[in-house]
Amino acid sequence: MDKSSAEYATSQKEMTDSGSMKREVKLVDATLLVVGSMIGSGIFIVSADIIRNVGSSGWLLMVWLITGIMTLTAALSYGELSGMYPKAGGQYVYLKEAYNPLIAFLYGWSLFAVIQTGTIAAVGVAFSKFTAYFIPQVSEDLVLFSAGSFKLSPAQLLSIVLIIFLTYINTKGVKGGKLLQTVITTAKLLSLFGLIVAGLFMAKADVWDANWTNAWSLQKLLPDGSFESYTMAAALGAIAAAMVGSIFSSDAWNSVTFIAGEIVNPKRNIGLSLFLGTMIVTVIYIMANVMYVSVLPMTEIATAEKDRVAVAAAQAIFGPIGTGLIAFMIMVSTFGCNNGLILAGARVYYTMAKDGLFFKRTADLNRHAVPEFALWIQAIMASVLCLSGRYGDLLDMISFVVVIFYVLTIAGIFILRAKRPDLERPYKAFGYPFLPALYILMGLSFCGLLIVYKPNFTWPGLIIVLIGLPLYYLSKGRKTE
């Protein structure tokens, strides 16, 4: 078979594997999906909690830098896996090939139960919070219904409406979801860039100098503005706790691997979009935090109302009009973020169903060549999580579980190099074996510190993962009947 025939056969096989999905997502679209899925509400909010944990501007930036290095390293490593297995499902497929269907199912189950749906819910709740600036009637502080400890607010209802609307848009084909993602992400990038430039231009010398006095003192910043020193062990725990927010804000970069069946030239474009997207976001996140410490004293960052650091920064830069500008910017950002998450996540459940490990109907494509049933059950699960209304709780549960599966996936590169040495690798992990090993070490350190010092950040997520064990064997039993 000549080269052109072999390439045609490979292309046909990929289309069969992806269930006749349409390859309509180009490199620019894929890169903007990475960027749009990563940038939601976190960068506008979580720096308040980070500064409370680390107590200095130097360590604030260091937390974001460490997270950025971890994210870039993981993205570069995933490039090898995406070139080897350019199929719908992405990380689920990589785990199945490197380990076994059980590990892959636990990831897919966790994605459905908390990782993807929990992120969709958290971003939806954030959208509602900032919409309330313009429409006070949808405030999270209002109560529509209560029963015991359960309370239903207009913000929760709005977040559910948003999820249902975006799900409906994505059931009409990948082209519409892709176009919406491209437009919204471009708008949010321009807005963020404008905010950063304006903030750096309006930087206050006295604020900057004060924030860089004792910039590398790692300490707890208390509500009254005083500081509390850490022991060495507690300091490590504080760094891990601070990174929960930055890792959550940097997550979902891998969503582009889920839609591999719809990407043009996936062996090249998935890996490249991962690198470009994560690099863009890492630079923006670090520069945004440089801007924060150039216009706001540390105590104002730590005590920003409802942790809305970006709102406080915009007020310092633009005056009273700044609050409205940033609220609108965050609405656009969270809207686009949720569109990307909703578009990508359903493809994993679709691939699981193809393996007989999820609801049978999830494996069906509608007339627009998208997994409509998978999209709707994802919407239902995310809506249920929205009813919790607790952004912080969802964030805490997600970060630990996410990093565990990232570590397992990157370790899979070592396993597959030994198990499948002859498999085609259009792209090889940059810096192998050092950089993948570095990520594994950093990821395990982060998770270990959370287990020891912040167990409440870990056990809910672990319980959710373990619930997947009986579900897996139940699915296997039904498959063999």
Residue pairs with C-beta under 8 A, 6 or more apart in sequence:
1 9
14 86
14 87
14 261
14 266
15 21
15 23
15 261
17 87
17 88
17 261
18 87
18 88
18 260
18 261
18 262
19 88
19 261
19 350
19 354
19 363
19 365
20 365
20 369
21 88
21 174
21 261
21 262
21 365
21 369
21 370
22 173
22 174
22 175
22 262
22 369
23 261
23 262
23 263
23 264
23 266
24 174
24 175
24 178
24 262
24 264
25 33
25 174
25 178
25 259
25 262
25 263
25 264
26 263
26 264
26 269
27 264
27 265
27 269
27 272
27 273
28 182
29 178
29 181
29 182
30 256
30 263
30 269
30 270
30 273
30 277
31 272
31 273
31 276
31 277
31 280
32 181
32 182
32 185
32 186
32 277
33 178
33 181
33 185
33 255
33 256
33 259
33 273
33 277
33 340
33 343
33 344
34 253
34 255
34 256
34 273
34 274
34 276
34 277
34 278
34 281
35 185
35 189
35 277
35 280
35 281
36 181
36 184
36 185
36 188
36 336
36 337
36 339
36 340
37 252
37 253
37 255
37 256
37 337
37 340
37 341
37 344
38 249
38 250
38 251
38 252
38 253
38 277
38 278
38 281
38 337
39 185
39 188
39 189
39 192
39 281
39 284
39 333
39 336
39 337
40 119
40 122
40 123
40 126
40 249
40 252
40 333
40 334
40 337
40 338
41 122
41 123
41 126
41 127
41 130
41 330
41 333
41 334
41 337
41 391
42 245
42 246
42 248
42 249
42 250
43 192
43 249
43 284
43 285
43 288
43 310
44 308
44 309
44 310
44 311
44 326
44 329
44 330
44 333
45 126
45 245
45 307
45 308
45 309
45 310
45 391
46 245
46 246
46 248
46 249
46 307
46 395
47 60
47 245
47 289
47 292
47 301
47 309
48 301
48 302
48 303
48 304
48 307
48 308
48 309
49 242
49 245
49 307
50 60
50 63
50 64
50 242
50 245
50 246
51 57
51 60
51 221
51 298
51 301
51 302
52 220
52 221
52 302
53 220
53 221
53 238
53 239
53 241
53 242
54 60
54 62
54 63
54 218
54 219
54 221
54 238
54 239
54 242
55 217
55 218
55 219
55 220
55 221
55 227
55 298
56 214
56 215
56 216
56 217
56 218
56 219
56 298
57 211
57 212
57 215
57 293
57 298
58 212
58 215
58 216
59 215
59 216
59 218
59 239
59 242
60 289
60 292
60 293
60 301
61 286
61 289
61 290
61 293
63 239
63 242
63 243
63 246
64 246
64 285
64 286
64 289
65 286
66 243
66 246
66 442
67 243
67 246
67 247
67 249
67 250
67 285
68 250
68 282
68 285
68 286
69 442
70 247
70 250
70 439
70 442
70 443
71 250
71 253
71 278
71 281
71 282
72 275
72 278
72 279
72 282
73 431
73 435
73 436
73 438
73 439
74 253
74 254
74 406
74 410
74 439
75 253
75 254
75 274
75 275
75 277
75 278
76 274
76 275
76 429
76 430
76 431
76 435
77 410
77 413
77 429
77 430
77 432
77 435
77 436
77 439
78 91
78 94
78 254
78 257
78 271
78 274
78 409
78 410
79 270
79 271
79 272
79 274
79 275
79 427
79 429
79 430
80 271
80 413
80 425
80 427
80 428
80 429
80 432
81 94
81 257
81 409
81 412
81 413
81 416
82 90
82 257
82 260
82 266
82 267
82 270
82 271
82 274
82 427
83 267
83 268
83 270
83 271
83 424
83 425
83 426
83 427
84 97
84 416
84 420
84 423
84 424
84 425
85 93
85 94
85 97
85 260
86 260
86 263
86 266
86 267
86 270
87 93
87 260
87 261
87 351
88 258
88 259
88 260
88 261
88 262
88 347
88 350
88 351
89 258
89 260
89 347
89 348
89 350
89 351
89 352
90 254
90 255
90 256
90 257
90 258
90 259
90 260
90 347
90 348
91 107
91 254
91 257
91 258
91 348
91 405
91 409
92 104
92 107
92 108
92 111
92 258
92 348
92 351
92 352
93 104
93 351
94 257
94 409
94 412
95 103
95 104
95 107
95 405
95 408
95 409
95 412
96 103
96 104
96 355
97 412
97 416
97 420
98 408
98 409
98 411
98 412
98 413
98 415
98 416
98 419
99 408
99 412
99 415
101 355
101 357
101 472
102 472
103 408
104 352
105 352
105 357
105 468
105 471
105 472
105 475
106 465
106 468
106 469
106 472
107 405
107 408
108 348
108 349
108 351
108 352
108 357
108 358
109 465
109 467
109 468
109 471
109 472
110 401
110 405
110 461
110 464
110 465
110 468
111 117
111 345
111 348
111 349
112 345
112 348
112 349
112 377
112 378
112 381
113 381
113 464
113 467
113 468
114 385
114 394
114 397
114 398
114 401
114 461
114 464
115 398
115 401
115 402
115 405
116 341
116 344
116 345
116 348
116 378
117 345
117 378
117 381
117 382
117 385
118 382
118 385
118 394
118 397
118 398
119 248
119 251
119 252
119 341
119 394
119 398
120 163
120 338
120 341
120 342
120 345
120 378
120 382
120 385
121 159
121 163
121 382
121 383
121 385
121 386
121 388
121 394
122 248
122 391
122 394
122 395
122 398
123 334
123 337
123 338
123 341
124 159
124 160
124 162
124 163
124 334
124 338
124 382
124 386
125 140
125 155
125 156
125 159
125 386
125 389
125 391
125 394
126 330
126 334
126 391
127 158
127 159
127 162
127 330
127 331
127 334
127 335
127 338
128 138
128 140
128 154
128 155
128 156
128 158
128 159
128 162
129 140
129 155
129 306
129 391
130 327
130 328
130 330
130 331
130 334
131 138
131 155
131 158
131 327
131 331
132 138
132 139
132 140
132 155
133 323
133 324
133 327
134 324
134 327
134 328
137 154
138 154
138 155
138 157
138 158
139 153
139 154
139 155
140 153
140 154
140 155
140 156
140 389
141 153
142 153
142 154
142 155
143 151
143 152
143 153
144 152
144 153
144 154
144 157
145 151
145 152
146 152
150 387
151 389
152 387
153 389
155 389
156 386
156 387
156 389
159 386
160 383
160 386
160 387
162 335
162 338
163 338
163 342
163 379
163 382
163 383
163 386
164 379
164 383
166 335
166 338
166 339
166 342
167 342
167 375
167 376
167 378
167 379
169 176
169 177
169 180
169 339
170 176
170 177
170 339
170 342
170 343
170 346
170 370
170 375
171 366
171 368
171 370
171 372
171 375
171 376
172 368
172 370
173 368
173 369
173 370
174 259
174 262
174 343
174 368
174 369
174 370
177 339
177 342
177 343
178 343
180 336
180 339
181 336
181 339
181 340
181 343
184 332
184 335
184 336
184 339
185 336
185 340
187 332
187 336
188 329
188 332
188 333
188 336
189 280
189 284
191 329
191 332
191 333
192 284
192 288
192 329
192 333
193 284
195 288
195 291
195 310
195 313
195 314
195 317
195 326
195 329
196 284
196 287
196 288
196 291
198 317
198 318
199 291
199 292
199 294
199 295
199 313
199 317
200 287
200 290
200 291
200 294
202 295
202 316
202 317
203 291
203 294
203 295
204 294
204 295
204 316
207 293
207 294
207 295
207 296
207 297
208 293
208 294
210 297
210 298
211 293
211 294
211 297
211 298
212 293
217 227
218 230
218 235
218 238
218 239
219 227
219 228
219 229
219 230
220 227
220 228
220 229
220 230
220 238
221 227
221 298
221 299
221 302
222 228
223 302
223 303
225 299
230 238
233 453
234 453
236 449
236 453
237 449
237 452
237 453
237 454
238 453
239 449
240 446
240 449
240 450
240 453
240 454
241 450
241 453
241 454
241 457
243 399
243 446
244 395
244 396
244 399
244 400
244 450
244 454
244 457
245 395
246 285
247 399
247 402
247 403
247 446
248 395
248 398
248 399
249 285
250 278
250 281
250 282
250 285
251 398
251 399
251 402
252 337
252 340
252 341
252 344
253 274
253 277
253 278
253 281
254 274
254 406
255 340
255 341
255 343
255 344
255 345
256 263
256 270
256 273
256 274
256 277
256 344
257 270
257 274
258 344
258 345
258 347
258 348
259 343
259 344
259 347
260 266
260 270
261 347
262 347
263 269
263 270
267 426
267 427
268 426
268 427
271 426
271 427
288 310
291 313
292 301
292 309
292 310
292 313
293 301
295 313
295 316
295 317
296 304
296 309
296 312
296 313
296 316
300 312
301 309
301 312
304 311
304 312
305 311
305 312
308 326
310 326
310 329
310 330
311 322
311 323
311 326
311 327
313 322
313 326
314 322
314 323
314 325
314 326
315 322
315 323
316 322
318 325
342 375
342 378
342 379
345 378
346 370
346 371
346 374
346 375
346 378
347 371
347 374
349 358
349 359
349 362
349 371
349 374
349 377
349 378
350 362
350 363
350 365
350 371
350 374
352 358
352 362
353 359
353 360
353 361
353 362
353 363
353 374
354 363
356 475
356 476
356 479
357 472
357 475
357 476
357 479
358 475
359 373
359 377
361 373
362 371
362 373
362 374
362 377
363 371
364 371
364 372
364 373
365 371
365 372
366 372
385 394
388 394
396 456
396 457
396 460
397 457
397 460
397 461
397 464
398 461
399 450
399 457
400 447
400 450
400 457
400 458
400 461
400 462
401 461
401 462
401 464
401 465
403 443
403 446
403 447
404 443
404 447
404 465
406 439
406 443
407 439
407 440
407 443
407 444
407 447
410 436
410 439
410 440
410 443
411 436
411 440
413 429
413 432
413 436
414 433
414 436
416 423
429 435
429 436
447 458
450 457
450 458
451 458
